[in-house]
């Protein structure tokens, strides 16, 4: 049977995984399954991916990458 884990605890567990990079070890330390952790990540428990600020920053980052790619291409193949 699934156990209830408060959101704060889920966020703490996900932060530990992001810091340490070993979901299996962190999951066993806290007595939860890796499947539960991956479900939390999919659902955005570790940081709400539906946050408007995060969405805005992702769009801005993609725009910067686009400009950077164009500048890099121009530097590699300058017009004569």
mmCIF file of the N, C-alpha and C atoms, coordinates in Angstrom:
data_MODEL
# 
_entry.id   MODEL 
# 
loop_
_atom_site.group_PDB 
_atom_site.id 
_atom_site.type_symbol 
_atom_site.label_atom_id 
_atom_site.label_alt_id 
_atom_site.label_comp_id 
_atom_site.label_asym_id 
_atom_site.label_entity_id 
_atom_site.label_seq_id 
_atom_site.pdbx_PDB_ins_code 
_atom_site.Cartn_x 
_atom_site.Cartn_y 
_atom_site.Cartn_z 
_atom_site.occupancy 
_atom_site.B_iso_or_equiv 
_atom_site.pdbx_formal_charge 
_atom_site.auth_seq_id 
_atom_site.auth_comp_id 
_atom_site.auth_asym_id 
_atom_site.auth_atom_id 
_atom_site.pdbx_PDB_model_num 
ATOM 1   N N  . UNK A 1 1  ? 0.846  -1.179 0.000   1.00 0.00 ? 1  UNK A N  1 
ATOM 2   C CA . UNK A 1 1  ? 0.000  0.000  0.000   1.00 0.00 ? 1  UNK A CA 1 
ATOM 3   C C  . UNK A 1 1  ? 0.894  1.247  0.000   1.00 0.00 ? 1  UNK A C  1 
ATOM 4   N N  . UNK A 1 2  ? 0.492  2.230  -0.744  1.00 0.00 ? 2  UNK A N  1 
ATOM 5   C CA . UNK A 1 2  ? 1.272  3.466  -0.841  1.00 0.00 ? 2  UNK A CA 1 
ATOM 6   C C  . UNK A 1 2  ? 1.158  4.266  0.446   1.00 0.00 ? 2  UNK A C  1 
ATOM 7   N N  . UNK A 1 3  ? 2.277  4.866  0.816   1.00 0.00 ? 3  UNK A N  1 
ATOM 8   C CA . UNK A 1 3  ? 2.268  5.691  2.023   1.00 0.00 ? 3  UNK A CA 1 
ATOM 9   C C  . UNK A 1 3  ? 2.173  7.151  1.633   1.00 0.00 ? 3  UNK A C  1 
ATOM 10  N N  . UNK A 1 4  ? 1.576  7.947  2.507   1.00 0.00 ? 4  UNK A N  1 
ATOM 11  C CA . UNK A 1 4  ? 1.470  9.383  2.261   1.00 0.00 ? 4  UNK A CA 1 
ATOM 12  C C  . UNK A 1 4  ? 2.798  10.038 2.605   1.00 0.00 ? 4  UNK A C  1 
ATOM 13  N N  . UNK A 1 5  ? 3.290  10.857 1.666   1.00 0.00 ? 5  UNK A N  1 
ATOM 14  C CA . UNK A 1 5  ? 4.527  11.606 1.889   1.00 0.00 ? 5  UNK A CA 1 
ATOM 15  C C  . UNK A 1 5  ? 4.199  13.076 1.674   1.00 0.00 ? 5  UNK A C  1 
ATOM 16  N N  . UNK A 1 6  ? 4.389  13.920 2.686   1.00 0.00 ? 6  UNK A N  1 
ATOM 17  C CA . UNK A 1 6  ? 4.090  15.348 2.536   1.00 0.00 ? 6  UNK A CA 1 
ATOM 18  C C  . UNK A 1 6  ? 4.932  15.987 1.423   1.00 0.00 ? 6  UNK A C  1 
ATOM 19  N N  . UNK A 1 7  ? 4.388  16.996 0.799   1.00 0.00 ? 7  UNK A N  1 
ATOM 20  C CA . UNK A 1 7  ? 5.055  17.676 -0.311  1.00 0.00 ? 7  UNK A CA 1 
ATOM 21  C C  . UNK A 1 7  ? 6.440  18.174 0.096   1.00 0.00 ? 7  UNK A C  1 
ATOM 22  N N  . UNK A 1 8  ? 6.558  18.716 1.303   1.00 0.00 ? 8  UNK A N  1 
ATOM 23  C CA . UNK A 1 8  ? 7.850  19.226 1.765   1.00 0.00 ? 8  UNK A CA 1 
ATOM 24  C C  . UNK A 1 8  ? 8.895  18.117 1.798   1.00 0.00 ? 8  UNK A C  1 
ATOM 25  N N  . UNK A 1 9  ? 8.485  16.933 2.242   1.00 0.00 ? 9  UNK A N  1 
ATOM 26  C CA . UNK A 1 9  ? 9.393  15.784 2.299   1.00 0.00 ? 9  UNK A CA 1 
ATOM 27  C C  . UNK A 1 9  ? 9.776  15.344 0.884   1.00 0.00 ? 9  UNK A C  1 
ATOM 28  N N  . UNK A 1 10 ? 8.805  15.348 -0.034  1.00 0.00 ? 10 UNK A N  1 
ATOM 29  C CA . UNK A 1 10 ? 9.082  14.994 -1.422  1.00 0.00 ? 10 UNK A CA 1 
ATOM 30  C C  . UNK A 1 10 ? 10.109 15.955 -2.016  1.00 0.00 ? 10 UNK A C  1 
ATOM 31  N N  . UNK A 1 11 ? 9.924  17.238 -1.757  1.00 0.00 ? 11 UNK A N  1 
ATOM 32  C CA . UNK A 1 11 ? 10.861 18.236 -2.272  1.00 0.00 ? 11 UNK A CA 1 
ATOM 33  C C  . UNK A 1 11 ? 12.258 18.030 -1.699  1.00 0.00 ? 11 UNK A C  1 
ATOM 34  N N  . UNK A 1 12 ? 12.335 17.684 -0.421  1.00 0.00 ? 12 UNK A N  1 
ATOM 35  C CA . UNK A 1 12 ? 13.625 17.431 0.226   1.00 0.00 ? 12 UNK A CA 1 
ATOM 36  C C  . UNK A 1 12 ? 14.315 16.223 -0.415  1.00 0.00 ? 12 UNK A C  1 
ATOM 37  N N  . UNK A 1 13 ? 13.555 15.164 -0.645  1.00 0.00 ? 13 UNK A N  1 
ATOM 38  C CA . UNK A 1 13 ? 14.107 13.952 -1.252  1.00 0.00 ? 13 UNK A CA 1 
ATOM 39  C C  . UNK A 1 13 ? 14.605 14.248 -2.662  1.00 0.00 ? 13 UNK A C  1 
ATOM 40  N N  . UNK A 1 14 ? 13.823 14.973 -3.441  1.00 0.00 ? 14 UNK A N  1 
ATOM 41  C CA . UNK A 1 14 ? 14.220 15.302 -4.814  1.00 0.00 ? 14 UNK A CA 1 
ATOM 42  C C  . UNK A 1 14 ? 15.458 16.190 -4.812  1.00 0.00 ? 14 UNK A C  1 
ATOM 43  N N  . UNK A 1 15 ? 15.530 17.127 -3.875  1.00 0.00 ? 15 UNK A N  1 
ATOM 44  C CA . UNK A 1 15 ? 16.722 17.981 -3.780  1.00 0.00 ? 15 UNK A CA 1 
ATOM 45  C C  . UNK A 1 15 ? 17.958 17.150 -3.492  1.00 0.00 ? 15 UNK A C  1 
ATOM 46  N N  . UNK A 1 16 ? 17.831 16.184 -2.586  1.00 0.00 ? 16 UNK A N  1 
ATOM 47  C CA . UNK A 1 16 ? 18.956 15.300 -2.279  1.00 0.00 ? 16 UNK A CA 1 
ATOM 48  C C  . UNK A 1 16 ? 19.399 14.532 -3.519  1.00 0.00 ? 16 UNK A C  1 
ATOM 49  N N  . UNK A 1 17 ? 18.443 14.067 -4.297  1.00 0.00 ? 17 UNK A N  1 
ATOM 50  C CA . UNK A 1 17 ? 18.768 13.336 -5.520  1.00 0.00 ? 17 UNK A CA 1 
ATOM 51  C C  . UNK A 1 17 ? 19.489 14.243 -6.505  1.00 0.00 ? 17 UNK A C  1 
ATOM 52  N N  . UNK A 1 18 ? 19.025 15.466 -6.650  1.00 0.00 ? 18 UNK A N  1 
ATOM 53  C CA . UNK A 1 18 ? 19.672 16.406 -7.563  1.00 0.00 ? 18 UNK A CA 1 
ATOM 54  C C  . UNK A 1 18 ? 21.095 16.709 -7.100  1.00 0.00 ? 18 UNK A C  1 
ATOM 55  N N  . UNK A 1 19 ? 21.295 16.798 -5.789  1.00 0.00 ? 19 UNK A N  1 
ATOM 56  C CA . UNK A 1 19 ? 22.626 17.088 -5.245  1.00 0.00 ? 19 UNK A CA 1 
ATOM 57  C C  . UNK A 1 19 ? 23.562 15.882 -5.351  1.00 0.00 ? 19 UNK A C  1 
ATOM 58  N N  . UNK A 1 20 ? 23.035 14.701 -5.032  1.00 0.00 ? 20 UNK A N  1 
ATOM 59  C CA . UNK A 1 20 ? 23.868 13.496 -4.974  1.00 0.00 ? 20 UNK A CA 1 
ATOM 60  C C  . UNK A 1 20 ? 23.860 12.697 -6.271  1.00 0.00 ? 20 UNK A C  1 
ATOM 61  N N  . UNK A 1 21 ? 22.751 12.777 -7.022  1.00 0.00 ? 21 UNK A N  1 
ATOM 62  C CA . UNK A 1 21 ? 22.660 12.079 -8.290  1.00 0.00 ? 21 UNK A CA 1 
ATOM 63  C C  . UNK A 1 21 ? 22.377 10.590 -8.204  1.00 0.00 ? 21 UNK A C  1 
ATOM 64  N N  . UNK A 1 22 ? 21.980 10.084 -7.042  1.00 0.00 ? 22 UNK A N  1 
ATOM 65  C CA . UNK A 1 22 ? 21.727 8.646  -6.893  1.00 0.00 ? 22 UNK A CA 1 
ATOM 66  C C  . UNK A 1 22 ? 20.328 8.426  -6.327  1.00 0.00 ? 22 UNK A C  1 
ATOM 67  N N  . UNK A 1 23 ? 19.372 8.267  -7.210  1.00 0.00 ? 23 UNK A N  1 
ATOM 68  C CA . UNK A 1 23 ? 17.983 8.134  -6.762  1.00 0.00 ? 23 UNK A CA 1 
ATOM 69  C C  . UNK A 1 23 ? 17.755 6.860  -5.970  1.00 0.00 ? 23 UNK A C  1 
ATOM 70  N N  . UNK A 1 24 ? 18.418 5.771  -6.323  1.00 0.00 ? 24 UNK A N  1 
ATOM 71  C CA . UNK A 1 24 ? 18.209 4.498  -5.623  1.00 0.00 ? 24 UNK A CA 1 
ATOM 72  C C  . UNK A 1 24 ? 18.645 4.616  -4.169  1.00 0.00 ? 24 UNK A C  1 
ATOM 73  N N  . UNK A 1 25 ? 19.827 5.206  -3.940  1.00 0.00 ? 25 UNK A N  1 
ATOM 74  C CA . UNK A 1 25 ? 20.332 5.337  -2.570  1.00 0.00 ? 25 UNK A CA 1 
ATOM 75  C C  . UNK A 1 25 ? 19.440 6.248  -1.729  1.00 0.00 ? 25 UNK A C  1 
ATOM 76  N N  . UNK A 1 26 ? 19.067 7.389  -2.292  1.00 0.00 ? 26 UNK A N  1 
ATOM 77  C CA . UNK A 1 26 ? 18.224 8.342  -1.559  1.00 0.00 ? 26 UNK A CA 1 
ATOM 78  C C  . UNK A 1 26 ? 16.849 7.729  -1.292  1.00 0.00 ? 26 UNK A C  1 
ATOM 79  N N  . UNK A 1 27 ? 16.306 7.021  -2.267  1.00 0.00 ? 27 UNK A N  1 
ATOM 80  C CA . UNK A 1 27 ? 14.998 6.385  -2.080  1.00 0.00 ? 27 UNK A CA 1 
ATOM 81  C C  . UNK A 1 27 ? 15.033 5.395  -0.932  1.00 0.00 ? 27 UNK A C  1 
ATOM 82  N N  . UNK A 1 28 ? 16.062 4.565  -0.888  1.00 0.00 ? 28 UNK A N  1 
ATOM 83  C CA . UNK A 1 28 ? 16.122 3.570  0.187   1.00 0.00 ? 28 UNK A CA 1 
ATOM 84  C C  . UNK A 1 28 ? 16.358 4.225  1.548   1.00 0.00 ? 28 UNK A C  1 
ATOM 85  N N  . UNK A 1 29 ? 17.127 5.316  1.581   1.00 0.00 ? 29 UNK A N  1 
ATOM 86  C CA . UNK A 1 29 ? 17.332 6.038  2.846   1.00 0.00 ? 29 UNK A CA 1 
ATOM 87  C C  . UNK A 1 29 ? 16.014 6.540  3.430   1.00 0.00 ? 29 UNK A C  1 
ATOM 88  N N  . UNK A 1 30 ? 15.104 6.956  2.554   1.00 0.00 ? 30 UNK A N  1 
ATOM 89  C CA . UNK A 1 30 ? 13.837 7.548  3.001   1.00 0.00 ? 30 UNK A CA 1 
ATOM 90  C C  . UNK A 1 30 ? 12.672 6.566  2.969   1.00 0.00 ? 30 UNK A C  1 
ATOM 91  N N  . UNK A 1 31 ? 12.944 5.339  2.541   1.00 0.00 ? 31 UNK A N  1 
ATOM 92  C CA . UNK A 1 31 ? 11.908 4.314  2.545   1.00 0.00 ? 31 UNK A CA 1 
ATOM 93  C C  . UNK A 1 31 ? 10.824 4.523  1.500   1.00 0.00 ? 31 UNK A C  1 
ATOM 94  N N  . UNK A 1 32 ? 11.203 5.071  0.348   1.00 0.00 ? 32 UNK A N  1 
ATOM 95  C CA . UNK A 1 32 ? 10.255 5.238  -0.754  1.00 0.00 ? 32 UNK A CA 1 
ATOM 96  C C  . UNK A 1 32 ? 10.822 4.540  -1.981  1.00 0.00 ? 32 UNK A C  1 
ATOM 97  N N  . UNK A 1 33 ? 9.953  4.248  -2.920  1.00 0.00 ? 33 UNK A N  1 
ATOM 98  C CA . UNK A 1 33 ? 10.408 3.571  -4.134  1.00 0.00 ? 33 UNK A CA 1 
ATOM 99  C C  . UNK A 1 33 ? 10.924 4.583  -5.156  1.00 0.00 ? 33 UNK A C  1 
ATOM 100 N N  . UNK A 1 34 ? 11.796 4.117  -6.026  1.00 0.00 ? 34 UNK A N  1 
ATOM 101 C CA . UNK A 1 34 ? 12.275 4.996  -7.101  1.00 0.00 ? 34 UNK A CA 1 
ATOM 102 C C  . UNK A 1 34 ? 11.122 5.326  -8.049  1.00 0.00 ? 34 UNK A C  1 
ATOM 103 N N  . UNK A 1 35 ? 10.186 4.399  -8.192  1.00 0.00 ? 35 UNK A N  1 
ATOM 104 C CA . UNK A 1 35 ? 9.020  4.661  -9.048  1.00 0.00 ? 35 UNK A CA 1 
ATOM 105 C C  . UNK A 1 35 ? 8.239  5.861  -8.518  1.00 0.00 ? 35 UNK A C  1 
ATOM 106 N N  . UNK A 1 36 ? 8.087  5.945  -7.191  1.00 0.00 ? 36 UNK A N  1 
ATOM 107 C CA . UNK A 1 36 ? 7.384  7.086  -6.588  1.00 0.00 ? 36 UNK A CA 1 
ATOM 108 C C  . UNK A 1 36 ? 8.136  8.376  -6.884  1.00 0.00 ? 36 UNK A C  1 
ATOM 109 N N  . UNK A 1 37 ? 9.460  8.325  -6.770  1.00 0.00 ? 37 UNK A N  1 
ATOM 110 C CA . UNK A 1 37 ? 10.270 9.523  -7.021  1.00 0.00 ? 37 UNK A CA 1 
ATOM 111 C C  . UNK A 1 37 ? 10.114 9.981  -8.467  1.00 0.00 ? 37 UNK A C  1 
ATOM 112 N N  . UNK A 1 38 ? 10.171 9.040  -9.402  1.00 0.00 ? 38 UNK A N  1 
ATOM 113 C CA . UNK A 1 38 ? 10.012 9.419  -10.808 1.00 0.00 ? 38 UNK A CA 1 
ATOM 114 C C  . UNK A 1 38 ? 8.617  9.974  -11.082 1.00 0.00 ? 38 UNK A C  1 
ATOM 115 N N  . UNK A 1 39 ? 7.620  9.463  -10.376 1.00 0.00 ? 39 UNK A N  1 
ATOM 116 C CA . UNK A 1 39 ? 6.258  10.010 -10.504 1.00 0.00 ? 39 UNK A CA 1 
ATOM 117 C C  . UNK A 1 39 ? 6.216  11.432 -9.985  1.00 0.00 ? 39 UNK A C  1 
ATOM 118 N N  . UNK A 1 40 ? 6.868  11.692 -8.861  1.00 0.00 ? 40 UNK A N  1 
ATOM 119 C CA . UNK A 1 40 ? 6.907  13.061 -8.313  1.00 0.00 ? 40 UNK A CA 1 
ATOM 120 C C  . UNK A 1 40 ? 7.574  14.002 -9.300  1.00 0.00 ? 40 UNK A C  1 
ATOM 121 N N  . UNK A 1 41 ? 8.686  13.550 -9.886  1.00 0.00 ? 41 UNK A N  1 
ATOM 122 C CA . UNK A 1 41 ? 9.393  14.394 -10.856 1.00 0.00 ? 41 UNK A CA 1 
ATOM 123 C C  . UNK A 1 41 ? 8.509  14.684 -12.068 1.00 0.00 ? 41 UNK A C  1 
ATOM 124 N N  . UNK A 1 42 ? 7.814  13.649 -12.565 1.00 0.00 ? 42 UNK A N  1 
ATOM 125 C CA . UNK A 1 42 ? 6.918  13.821 -13.706 1.00 0.00 ? 42 UNK A CA 1 
ATOM 126 C C  . UNK A 1 42 ? 5.799  14.805 -13.378 1.00 0.00 ? 42 UNK A C  1 
ATOM 127 N N  . UNK A 1 43 ? 5.316  14.730 -12.138 1.00 0.00 ? 43 UNK A N  1 
ATOM 128 C CA . UNK A 1 43 ? 4.216  15.595 -11.721 1.00 0.00 ? 43 UNK A CA 1 
ATOM 129 C C  . UNK A 1 43 ? 4.670  16.988 -11.302 1.00 0.00 ? 43 UNK A C  1 
ATOM 130 N N  . UNK A 1 44 ? 5.988  17.223 -11.301 1.00 0.00 ? 44 UNK A N  1 
ATOM 131 C CA . UNK A 1 44 ? 6.507  18.544 -10.986 1.00 0.00 ? 44 UNK A CA 1 
ATOM 132 C C  . UNK A 1 44 ? 6.608  18.846 -9.510  1.00 0.00 ? 44 UNK A C  1 
ATOM 133 N N  . UNK A 1 45 ? 6.731  17.814 -8.673  1.00 0.00 ? 45 UNK A N  1 
ATOM 134 C CA . UNK A 1 45 ? 6.803  18.033 -7.224  1.00 0.00 ? 45 UNK A CA 1 
ATOM 135 C C  . UNK A 1 45 ? 8.105  18.728 -6.842  1.00 0.00 ? 45 UNK A C  1 
ATOM 136 N N  . UNK A 1 46 ? 9.207  18.408 -7.517  1.00 0.00 ? 46 UNK A N  1 
ATOM 137 C CA . UNK A 1 46 ? 10.510 18.959 -7.156  1.00 0.00 ? 46 UNK A CA 1 
ATOM 138 C C  . UNK A 1 46 ? 10.653 20.429 -7.448  1.00 0.00 ? 46 UNK A C  1 
ATOM 139 N N  . UNK A 1 47 ? 9.832  20.954 -8.232  1.00 0.00 ? 47 UNK A N  1 
ATOM 140 C CA . UNK A 1 47 ? 9.858  22.345 -8.631  1.00 0.00 ? 47 UNK A CA 1 
ATOM 141 C C  . UNK A 1 47 ? 8.802  22.466 -9.705  1.00 0.00 ? 47 UNK A C  1 
ATOM 142 N N  . UNK A 1 48 ? 7.837  23.252 -9.500  1.00 0.00 ? 48 UNK A N  1 
ATOM 143 C CA . UNK A 1 48 ? 6.691  23.275 -10.397 1.00 0.00 ? 48 UNK A CA 1 
ATOM 144 C C  . UNK A 1 48 ? 7.090  23.817 -11.759 1.00 0.00 ? 48 UNK A C  1 
ATOM 145 N N  . UNK A 1 49 ? 7.143  22.908 -12.744 1.00 0.00 ? 49 UNK A N  1 
ATOM 146 C CA . UNK A 1 49 ? 7.527  23.310 -14.092 1.00 0.00 ? 49 UNK A CA 1 
ATOM 147 C C  . UNK A 1 49 ? 6.436  24.148 -14.756 1.00 0.00 ? 49 UNK A C  1 
ATOM 148 N N  . UNK A 1 50 ? 5.295  24.239 -14.122 1.00 0.00 ? 50 UNK A N  1 
ATOM 149 C CA . UNK A 1 50 ? 4.217  25.066 -14.674 1.00 0.00 ? 50 UNK A CA 1 
ATOM 150 C C  . UNK A 1 50 ? 4.263  26.481 -14.128 1.00 0.00 ? 50 UNK A C  1 
ATOM 151 N N  . UNK A 1 51 ? 5.284  26.768 -13.353 1.00 0.00 ? 51 UNK A N  1 
ATOM 152 C CA . UNK A 1 51 ? 5.472  28.103 -12.802 1.00 0.00 ? 51 UNK A CA 1 
ATOM 153 C C  . UNK A 1 51 ? 5.706  29.081 -13.949 1.00 0.00 ? 51 UNK A C  1 
ATOM 154 N N  . UNK A 1 52 ? 4.946  30.172 -14.022 1.00 0.00 ? 52 UNK A N  1 
ATOM 155 C CA . UNK A 1 52 ? 5.098  31.121 -15.135 1.00 0.00 ? 52 UNK A CA 1 
ATOM 156 C C  . UNK A 1 52 ? 6.502  31.707 -15.241 1.00 0.00 ? 52 UNK A C  1 
ATOM 157 N N  . UNK A 1 53 ? 7.159  31.925 -14.131 1.00 0.00 ? 53 UNK A N  1 
ATOM 158 C CA . UNK A 1 53 ? 8.524  32.475 -14.160 1.00 0.00 ? 53 UNK A CA 1 
ATOM 159 C C  . UNK A 1 53 ? 9.484  31.490 -14.819 1.00 0.00 ? 53 UNK A C  1 
ATOM 160 N N  . UNK A 1 54 ? 9.343  30.225 -14.504 1.00 0.00 ? 54 UNK A N  1 
ATOM 161 C CA . UNK A 1 54 ? 10.202 29.211 -15.099 1.00 0.00 ? 54 UNK A CA 1 
ATOM 162 C C  . UNK A 1 54 ? 9.935  29.126 -16.601 1.00 0.00 ? 54 UNK A C  1 
ATOM 163 N N  . UNK A 1 55 ? 8.693  29.161 -16.991 1.00 0.00 ? 55 UNK A N  1 
ATOM 164 C CA . UNK A 1 55 ? 8.352  29.129 -18.414 1.00 0.00 ? 55 UNK A CA 1 
ATOM 165 C C  . UNK A 1 55 ? 8.944  30.328 -19.141 1.00 0.00 ? 55 UNK A C  1 
ATOM 166 N N  . UNK A 1 56 ? 8.855  31.503 -18.530 1.00 0.00 ? 56 UNK A N  1 
ATOM 167 C CA . UNK A 1 56 ? 9.404  32.707 -19.147 1.00 0.00 ? 56 UNK A CA 1 
ATOM 168 C C  . UNK A 1 56 ? 10.915 32.589 -19.300 1.00 0.00 ? 56 UNK A C  1 
ATOM 169 N N  . UNK A 1 57 ? 11.578 32.092 -18.268 1.00 0.00 ? 57 UNK A N  1 
ATOM 170 C CA . UNK A 1 57 ? 13.034 31.946 -18.320 1.00 0.00 ? 57 UNK A CA 1 
ATOM 171 C C  . UNK A 1 57 ? 13.458 30.916 -19.372 1.00 0.00 ? 57 UNK A C  1 
ATOM 172 N N  . UNK A 1 58 ? 12.696 29.841 -19.527 1.00 0.00 ? 58 UNK A N  1 
ATOM 173 C CA . UNK A 1 58 ? 13.006 28.851 -20.554 1.00 0.00 ? 58 UNK A CA 1 
ATOM 174 C C  . UNK A 1 58 ? 12.882 29.459 -21.943 1.00 0.00 ? 58 UNK A C  1 
ATOM 175 N N  . UNK A 1 59 ? 11.831 30.262 -22.168 1.00 0.00 ? 59 UNK A N  1 
ATOM 176 C CA . UNK A 1 59 ? 11.668 30.927 -23.466 1.00 0.00 ? 59 UNK A CA 1 
ATOM 177 C C  . UNK A 1 59 ? 12.829 31.884 -23.722 1.00 0.00 ? 59 UNK A C  1 
ATOM 178 N N  . UNK A 1 60 ? 13.203 32.634 -22.690 1.00 0.00 ? 60 UNK A N  1 
ATOM 179 C CA . UNK A 1 60 ? 14.306 33.580 -22.821 1.00 0.00 ? 60 UNK A CA 1 
ATOM 180 C C  . UNK A 1 60 ? 15.616 32.847 -23.120 1.00 0.00 ? 60 UNK A C  1 
ATOM 181 N N  . UNK A 1 61 ? 15.855 31.740 -22.452 1.00 0.00 ? 61 UNK A N  1 
ATOM 182 C CA . UNK A 1 61 ? 17.060 30.962 -22.679 1.00 0.00 ? 61 UNK A CA 1 
ATOM 183 C C  . UNK A 1 61 ? 17.092 30.416 -24.105 1.00 0.00 ? 61 UNK A C  1 
ATOM 184 N N  . UNK A 1 62 ? 15.970 29.932 -24.603 1.00 0.00 ? 62 UNK A N  1 
ATOM 185 C CA . UNK A 1 62 ? 15.909 29.439 -25.971 1.00 0.00 ? 62 UNK A CA 1 
ATOM 186 C C  . UNK A 1 62 ? 16.191 30.546 -26.973 1.00 0.00 ? 62 UNK A C  1 
ATOM 187 N N  . UNK A 1 63 ? 15.716 31.753 -26.692 1.00 0.00 ? 63 UNK A N  1 
ATOM 188 C CA . UNK A 1 63 ? 15.993 32.891 -27.577 1.00 0.00 ? 63 UNK A CA 1 
ATOM 189 C C  . UNK A 1 63 ? 17.489 33.209 -27.580 1.00 0.00 ? 63 UNK A C  1 
ATOM 190 N N  . UNK A 1 64 ? 18.117 33.153 -26.427 1.00 0.00 ? 64 UNK A N  1 
ATOM 191 C CA . UNK A 1 64 ? 19.559 33.405 -26.335 1.00 0.00 ? 64 UNK A CA 1 
ATOM 192 C C  . UNK A 1 64 ? 20.322 32.331 -27.105 1.00 0.00 ? 64 UNK A C  1 
ATOM 193 N N  . UNK A 1 65 ? 19.926 31.063 -26.961 1.00 0.00 ? 65 UNK A N  1 
ATOM 194 C CA . UNK A 1 65 ? 20.576 29.987 -27.706 1.00 0.00 ? 65 UNK A CA 1 
ATOM 195 C C  . UNK A 1 65 ? 20.442 30.210 -29.211 1.00 0.00 ? 65 UNK A C  1 
ATOM 196 N N  . UNK A 1 66 ? 19.284 30.667 -29.638 1.00 0.00 ? 66 UNK A N  1 
ATOM 197 C CA . UNK A 1 66 ? 19.057 30.920 -31.055 1.00 0.00 ? 66 UNK A CA 1 
ATOM 198 C C  . UNK A 1 66 ? 20.007 31.993 -31.577 1.00 0.00 ? 66 UNK A C  1 
ATOM 199 N N  . UNK A 1 67 ? 20.112 33.086 -30.855 1.00 0.00 ? 67 UNK A N  1 
ATOM 200 C CA . UNK A 1 67 ? 21.011 34.172 -31.257 1.00 0.00 ? 67 UNK A CA 1 
ATOM 201 C C  . UNK A 1 67 ? 22.460 33.685 -31.229 1.00 0.00 ? 67 UNK A C  1 
ATOM 202 N N  . UNK A 1 68 ? 22.826 32.950 -30.203 1.00 0.00 ? 68 UNK A N  1 
ATOM 203 C CA . UNK A 1 68 ? 24.182 32.441 -30.080 1.00 0.00 ? 68 UNK A CA 1 
ATOM 204 C C  . UNK A 1 68 ? 24.521 31.515 -31.251 1.00 0.00 ? 68 UNK A C  1 
ATOM 205 N N  . UNK A 1 69 ? 23.581 30.696 -31.637 1.00 0.00 ? 69 UNK A N  1 
ATOM 206 C CA . UNK A 1 69 ? 23.800 29.794 -32.774 1.00 0.00 ? 69 UNK A CA 1 
ATOM 207 C C  . UNK A 1 69 ? 24.026 30.562 -34.062 1.00 0.00 ? 69 UNK A C  1 
ATOM 208 N N  . UNK A 1 70 ? 23.249 31.625 -34.285 1.00 0.00 ? 70 UNK A N  1 
ATOM 209 C CA . UNK A 1 70 ? 23.409 32.436 -35.493 1.00 0.00 ? 70 UNK A CA 1 
ATOM 210 C C  . UNK A 1 70 ? 24.760 33.131 -35.501 1.00 0.00 ? 70 UNK A C  1 
ATOM 211 N N  . UNK A 1 71 ? 25.164 33.687 -34.367 1.00 0.00 ? 71 UNK A N  1 
ATOM 212 C CA . UNK A 1 71 ? 26.451 34.382 -34.274 1.00 0.00 ? 71 UNK A CA 1 
ATOM 213 C C  . UNK A 1 71 ? 27.593 33.397 -34.490 1.00 0.00 ? 71 UNK A C  1 
ATOM 214 N N  . UNK A 1 72 ? 27.489 32.212 -33.900 1.00 0.00 ? 72 UNK A N  1 
ATOM 215 C CA . UNK A 1 72 ? 28.529 31.194 -34.073 1.00 0.00 ? 72 UNK A CA 1 
ATOM 216 C C  . UNK A 1 72 ? 28.656 30.804 -35.538 1.00 0.00 ? 72 UNK A C  1 
ATOM 217 N N  . UNK A 1 73 ? 27.529 30.611 -36.207 1.00 0.00 ? 73 UNK A N  1 
ATOM 218 C CA . UNK A 1 73 ? 27.552 30.256 -37.633 1.00 0.00 ? 73 UNK A CA 1 
ATOM 219 C C  . UNK A 1 73 ? 28.182 31.371 -38.464 1.00 0.00 ? 73 UNK A C  1 
ATOM 220 N N  . UNK A 1 74 ? 27.878 32.613 -38.141 1.00 0.00 ? 74 UNK A N  1 
ATOM 221 C CA . UNK A 1 74 ? 28.458 33.739 -38.873 1.00 0.00 ? 74 UNK A CA 1 
ATOM 222 C C  . UNK A 1 74 ? 29.964 33.822 -38.648 1.00 0.00 ? 74 UNK A C  1 
ATOM 223 N N  . UNK A 1 75 ? 30.414 33.511 -37.435 1.00 0.00 ? 75 UNK A N  1 
ATOM 224 C CA . UNK A 1 75 ? 31.849 33.546 -37.153 1.00 0.00 ? 75 UNK A CA 1 
ATOM 225 C C  . UNK A 1 75 ? 32.594 32.426 -37.873 1.00 0.00 ? 75 UNK A C  1 
ATOM 226 N N  . UNK A 1 76 ? 31.964 31.268 -37.997 1.00 0.00 ? 76 UNK A N  1 
ATOM 227 C CA . UNK A 1 76 ? 32.601 30.149 -38.671 1.00 0.00 ? 76 UNK A CA 1 
ATOM 228 C C  . UNK A 1 76 ? 32.640 30.347 -40.193 1.00 0.00 ? 76 UNK A C  1 
ATOM 229 N N  . UNK A 1 77 ? 31.623 31.034 -40.710 1.00 0.00 ? 77 UNK A N  1 
ATOM 230 C CA . UNK A 1 77 ? 31.528 31.247 -42.149 1.00 0.00 ? 77 UNK A CA 1 
ATOM 231 C C  . UNK A 1 77 ? 31.276 32.714 -42.435 1.00 0.00 ? 77 UNK A C  1 
ATOM 232 N N  . UNK A 1 78 ? 32.296 33.560 -42.275 1.00 0.00 ? 78 UNK A N  1 
ATOM 233 C CA . UNK A 1 78 ? 32.087 34.996 -42.483 1.00 0.00 ? 78 UNK A CA 1 
ATOM 234 C C  . UNK A 1 78 ? 31.794 35.315 -43.957 1.00 0.00 ? 78 UNK A C  1 
ATOM 235 N N  . UNK A 1 79 ? 31.010 36.350 -44.153 1.00 0.00 ? 79 UNK A N  1 
ATOM 236 C CA . UNK A 1 79 ? 30.713 36.811 -45.511 1.00 0.00 ? 79 UNK A CA 1 
ATOM 237 C C  . UNK A 1 79 ? 31.932 37.552 -46.027 1.00 0.00 ? 79 UNK A C  1 
ATOM 238 N N  . UNK A 1 80 ? 32.246 37.338 -47.266 1.00 0.00 ? 80 UNK A N  1 
ATOM 239 C CA . UNK A 1 80 ? 33.449 37.988 -47.821 1.00 0.00 ? 80 UNK A CA 1 
ATOM 240 C C  . UNK A 1 80 ? 33.130 39.233 -48.536 1.00 0.00 ? 80 UNK A C  1 
# 
